């Protein structure tokens, strides 16, 4: 009980003290402009601190809601970023797309995986039959021939590159118009061989080698490389070294060349074979 | 000492304080105040509200009759009156309040009384110097003024305690 009285006395004293102090400070403020400004500045600081404190307290209580809002915002921003990245990649693929020729369809693609150090080098692309890729479609870049699609999945396709011993490309030497089959030499990462060239035909070093267009895989005049030294194989035929234009170590974006009439041509060929 | 005697002496000290403030202006670093010691000497049986009222009246009188700003001394003196009980309990113990004793150098000891006077005077001088400067003076000046004024005022306050304490 005595303690309760003491606490009440302290409260009353504090209240009286505050009232008197406020009165004294008010007198001080009215008696001097300098003090008036000083006290006003002090009261503004106190008010600013109080507002800041109340905002902080409010912020703590709103933290959960704010976190949820931020998580949602983050989610939407990530979605948007993903869309932009997709668009960016599509634009980059488009910019690396080879020039379209004839009735072929051109599908931009990105290399997912590519081997360069075996005898049967392969390439995997991020486009499959859903994107219109078909088996036996050509793979080219803006620099030239890259390879041929062998198998097609729903979203990916598998192909062999020029650096594969099973790869043959019907080629034409630019200046002479001579047609020959180009194969990889199996050794170098950047050169192949044009075989079965008649020995009487003269091929100058530095001539451009292009696709002949005598197959349904590549359209004509896609660059492949330049001719190098010519050598006589066995007296009956000669061969010419070809340095590829394509640098396989720096390749990322390619274009798949699809011949939409390939099926029709194949059927025709089959029919002719049966007739014979 | 009777209450009437105390009040008369208290009023006399207020008059002396006004004269001191009006006369002794020899340095801007030193202000002489013995009024805080007078507040400490108010008999504890009257309680803190009584001390607050006396402090307010004394402060207003000093403010009004001295050449200072109205409210400045009152503003500094009220915290001394408000913290007086706490200060006395801290230095002299709670028995001081239980017996309702008056401040006495002979009973409490000169050192204890001097310490109580020093603390109350320093509190008063600190509030007074800060409020007087109104944020325009550098900290080092305020600190120097507080130190010099507290030391000088504490020495002068021993005389106040002699006048108001119950030893006489």
Interface residues (C-beta under 8 A of the other chain):
Chain A: X9 X12 X13 X14 X16 X17 X20 X21 X23 X24 X25 X26 X27 X28 X29 X30 X31 X32 X34 X35 X37 X38 X41 X42
Chain B: X47 X48 X49 X52 X53 X56 X59 X63 X69 X70 X71 X72 X74 X75 X78 X79 X81 X82 X131 X134 X135 X136
